[in-house]
């Protein structure tokens, strides 16, 4: 069998898989159809292009599961985390990234490796021979998606992701808006003022909700169903669930004080997060939407401070394809019916940039080990990596399988710790301490030697 590893898809997962395998000494070909075959959501032909948010979410590796996943990827020499750290933007306790330099740096780093090449031909079927990783993500092409569906014997599972709009900074009214991270979170002034806040009174909020509910929405194609992932709900869908839902979600006013009127407590707050290092672009946090473009500009200009907003990008909606991994993949992330093919990234049913990259990291290492004739020890279930891979390869209930972010609910309990909210801080610290020790030991045991 050919000793080359072929990776279909040059997104977060594919890029990370390529990096890990190449550094182990394996020859890698990345098959990325862009820019020859475009998608509606991508703008460039670069690898690891960020399509939706520019946030990798919390960077707290002691109290947050995604922050722990950041830590584990850094310890494993992950390319995605290296470049995210290099192009980090102030975002309170979160890790936000300057998206264009980030993807360019990932692309440059992979092109610089002598044993990595990139092909821009579209792969439309499942290969019968060779070592392959499919990491095509939520925008898997129709032809490949149909081939996967034929092989798995089941219809593709799908839900819809919605993209948040981006606003030009110079069109924001700073006499209304103020800079502050929630609870002034962050160690530096830049972190503590990483977000712009647009305050709403109760009448303004009520009018905004009315407009959201009445706005023209994108229609689905025949045969499509709107099965949204709860972590990426369009704001109008949240509003349909109850008029107060947004005020207790992305528009919650807690932890914020209006710098222009400290004694006035906002009824709701819309937050904007910096989207590039220059500070010329801001995305509207949590404002994924399926409203039509004309409706978006009308509704979003109702937000105080955005009355004259100019948009670098309006929101959108796209279909997200994933497989029923618990029934289809083995513990090595291989397709049971075709073990020469592994799956990685969002197509496996993990949700988020970080989770997708993490599954790429594991798939790349597993494939490299197989090619080199070596065996990796099982990923410890008590790590964030292990909790995720266990979930998608058998831990989840197959009948109700849905995309999942990493969270402490996937972790095995630590004996002797108090349950409930009061014991949460100690419990989460115990989870992360246990995970770090287990991950460090696994990395020591799983070092690959190039043949």
N, C-alpha and C positions, 0 to 999 in steps of 0.2 A: 504494500500500500504506500502511496505517495506520502512523504514525510512533511509536506507543506500543510500548514493550517490555512484554510480559506474561511473568511468571515464575511457574511452578507450583512451589510449595514454599517455605516460609519458614524453612527450617533454616539451617545455616551457609552453604552454597553460595548459596542463593537470596537470603539477606540481603546477602551480600557482593556478589553480582551486581547487586542493586538499588542498593546504595550507589554502586558504581563507575559504573553507567550514569546514575543520577540526577545525580551530581556532574559528569558530562559534559554535562548539560543535557537529557537525554532524559526524557520522561514514562514513568513505570513503574507498572504494576499488579502487586502481589504477590497471587497466588491461593493462600491458605493455608486448607485445609479445617477446621483446628482453630480454635476449640473446637466448631464446629457438628458436624463429623464427627471423632470422637475416635479415637486409636489406643490400644492397650493400654499402650504404653511412655511416652507423654507425660502430663504432669500439668497443663499450662497451655495457654493459647492464645497464649502469647508467641512471638515470632520467636526463632530461634537457641537454642531450648531444648536443654540438654545432657542427653541421655538416658542415656548409659553413664557413662564415667569423667568426672572434672572436670579431667583433665590434658591439656595441649597438648604434653606430653613435653619433651624437652630444649630449652633455650633457648640452647645453645652454638652461636653462628654461625660458629665457626672450625673446630670438630672434629666437628660433627654435621649431617647433611643436613636434619633437621627444624628445627634451630635456624637454619640458613641460610634455610629457607623462611619462618620467622618474620621474619627480617631483610628479605627481599625484600617480604613483605607490608607491613611497616611502611614501607618506602621508597615503596611505592605508595599510601600513605594508607589502608590497609585498615581497614575498620570493625571487623572481628572482632578484629584484633590490638589496636586502640585500646582496645576495651572489655575485652579479656583483661588488658591491662596495667593498666587502671584498677581491676580487681577481682582483682588477683593475690593469691595466698596463698603463704606460705612452703612450698617444696617442694624444698629442696636446689638442684640445678642445673636443675630442671624448671620449667615454667610451669604452675602449677595455678590454677584459677579458682573464685571464689565463684559457683556456678552460677546462682542465682536473680537476684541483682542484675545479673549479666552479661547474661542474656537480656532482662531488663527494660530495661537501658540500650540494647541493640541495638534493641529494639522502639521505645523512645522516640526514638532518633536517627532512625530511618527515618520514623516518624510525623511528626517535626518538619520533614521536607523537603516543601516545597509541591508538588513534582512527583512524589510517591510516594503511592499509595493502596493499601489492602489490602482484598481481597474474601475472604469466608469461605465462598464457594460451592465445592463440589468440582468439579474438572474431570475428566470421565470418558473423554474421547476426545482424539485428536490433532487440533489445529486445522489447517484447510486454508489459512488466510490469516493474515497478520499476522506480527509478530516475536515468537518465543516461546523461552523457556529452560525446560526441564524439569529441576528440581533437587529431585525428590521424595525422594531419599535411600533408605535401606534399608527404609523403611516405606511405599513406594509403594502406593497403594490398589489393591485387586483390579481394579476397573474400568479404571483407567488402565494398570495393569500388563498386563492382557489386551489393551488397545488397542495397547500398545507391542509385545507379542508378535506380534499379528496383522500389524503393519506390518513388523516385522523378519523375519518368516518363520521364526522359530526360537523354541523354547521359552525362557522366561526362564532365565537362569542364576541360581542362588541359593546362598547359604551361610547359616550361622546365626551370629549374634552373641549372646554371653551377657553379661548385666549383673551387675556385682559388687554385693554387699550393702553397706549403710551402717549403721554402729553409732553409738548415742548415746554421747558422750564420758563422761558421768557414770556409765555402766555398765561402764566399763573399769577393771580393777584395776591401779592405778598402783604398787602394791607389787611387782608382777610385771613390769609393762611399763615400758620406759624410752624417753625421747625422744632420737633421734639419726638424722641422715641418714647414709647409707652413706659411709664414709671421711670423715665430718664435712664433707661437701661443702657449700659455700656461703660467702658472704662475711660474713654476719651470724649472730648466735647463733640468731635465729629460723630461718634457712635451715639451719643446722647441726643443728637439733633439729626439723626439719619433719615427721619420721615418728615414729610410735610403734612399738616393736618387741616382739613376743611370742616369747620363746625356747622352743625345744623340745629335749628330750633325745632320744636315739635311740629309746628305748621309746615316748615320746610321739608321735614322728613315725611310727613303724611302726603304732601304733594308729590314728593319724589317717588314714593311707593305707588301712588296712583298712576303716575306716568310710566313706571316700570311695567306695571300690570297691563296697561293699555297699549304699550308700544308694539309695533310690528315686529314679529319674530321670524327667524329663519325656519323654513319648512323642511321637513325631512323627506327624503326620497322614498318612493314606494318600497315597502318591505323593511324599512329601517325602523328601529324602535329607540326611544330616548331612555336608555338605561345609563344614567349618569353615575360616575364615581363620586361619592359624597365629599371627597377632599377637593373636588374641582367643580362644584356646582355653579352653573350660571346664576347671576344675582337675581334674575327674574324668577328662576325656579325656586330659589330660597324665599323670595317675596310671596310666591304662591303658597308656600307652606305656612304662612302666618305673617301678619303685618309687622310683628316685632322681631321676626327671625334675623333680619339683617342687623338690627340694633344690638343683638346679642351675638353677632358673628363678626364679619369684617368691618361693620360700622359701629362697633361698641365704643363708648366714650370713656371708659374707665382708664385711669392711669395717665390722663392728659389734662393739662391746664392751659387754657387759651391765653397766650402771651399778650394779646391785644386787649383782653378783658378778663383778668384772672378771677373776678368774682362771678362771671357768667358761666354756668355749667352747661356745656352743650348737651343736647338731647341725643345726638348721634354725631359721629365723626367719620369722614372719609379720609383714609390715609394714602399718601403717595410715597413711593420708594424710589430712590435714585436708580436709574437703569444704566448709566454709563459713568466712567471716571470723570469726564468733563463736567458732569452735573447739568447737562443740557437737556436730558430726557428723564422723565419720571413715569413709572407705571402705577396704575390705580390698583392698590393692593386688594386682592380678593374679588376683583370686578370682572371675572370671566363672564362672557355674555354671548347670547345667540340672537340679540336684537339686530335688525337690519341696520346698515350703516347710517342712513338718514336719521333713523330713530335714535341711534347712539349719540350722535352729536347733539340732538335736541335734549335728550334726557340728561346726559352728563354735564351739559352747560347749565343745568339747574343747580348743580353743586356750588355752594358759596366759594368763591375764589376761582372757579373755572368757567365763569360766565363768558369769557372770551378765549376759552381754551382752543389751542390748535393741536391737532393730533398727528403724531408721527406714524401711528398705527392704530387702527380701530380693532375692536375685538372680533373674534371669529369662533367658529365651531368646527370640529373635525371628528371623524370616526376614529376610534381607538380599537385596534385589533389585539386580542390576546387568546391564548390557548388554555384549555383545561389541564393545566400542568399536573395536578395531583394524579390524574389518570393516565397521562401521556408520557411523563418524564421519569427516568430512574434517578437514583440518588446522585449520579454523576451528571445530571442535567441532560442526559442523552434521550433522544426519542426512542421509546422502547421498540417500535416497529422498524426503526432504522438507526441503529446505535452509532453509525458513522456521523450522525448529525446531532449537535447540541443546540439548545436554545438559550438565549440570554437576554436580559433587559426587560422592558415593559411587556413584550410579547409573552413573557412567562407568567404575567399576572402580578408583578410588583409595580408599584406606582411611585413616580418621582424620579428626578435626575439621579439622586444619590443611590437609591435602591437599585435603579437600572445599572448604574456604573458598578455597584457592588457585585451584582450577578454577572456582569461582564468580567470582572476581576477573577471571580471563582471559575467561570467557564474557561477563561483563557489559561489559567493555571492547570485546570483539570485536563484540558486538551493537550497542553504542552507536556504534561506528565505522561499521558498515554503515548504520544508520539515518541518521547524519549525512552519509553519502555520502563517507566517508573510508576510508583503507586503513591498517591497522596493519602495521608490519613484522613479519616472523616472529619469534616468541619465541626468543631464543638457546638452543640446545640445551644449552649449558654452564652455564645457570642451573638452579636447583632447579625453578623453574616450567617451564622448557623441557624438562628431563629428564622430568618427569611427563607433560606434554602430548604429547611425542614418544612416550613409552611407550604411552599409551592410544590414540593416533591412528595407530599403525602400527609402532612400535618393538617391541611385544610380539608373541609368537607367538600367533596367533589361536586355534589348536587347543587350546592349554593356558592360555589367558588366565585369570588369577585376580586378585582385588584386590591392590593393591600399595601399601605405604607408600613415601614418598620415602626413598631410600638412595643411598649413593655408588656402588653397583653399577650404577645407571642413568646414571652420568656417563661421558663419554668420558675415556680416560686422558690424563694430562698427560705429555708426552714427557720422558724423561730422569730420571724419579723411580724410586726403588727400590720394588720390590713387596714383598709379604709383610707380616707383623706389624711388623717392626722399622722399616719405612719408612712406616708408616701415618700417624703424626702429621704428618710433612712432606707426605705425599700429600694428606691431608684439608685441610690449610691451603692447599695449592696449589689444590685444587678450589674452596674457598670464596673465595679471593682472585680467581681467574679469574671465578667466578660473579658476585661483587659488581661487578666492573668491567663485565661484560657486561650485567647487569641495570640498572645506573645509565645506561649508554649507551642501552639500549632504552627506558627511561622518558623520557629526553630526546627520543628520536626519535618516540615514540608519543603525545605529548600530544594530546588531543582538543580541538578548538575547537567550541563549541556553535554550531549553525546559527542 
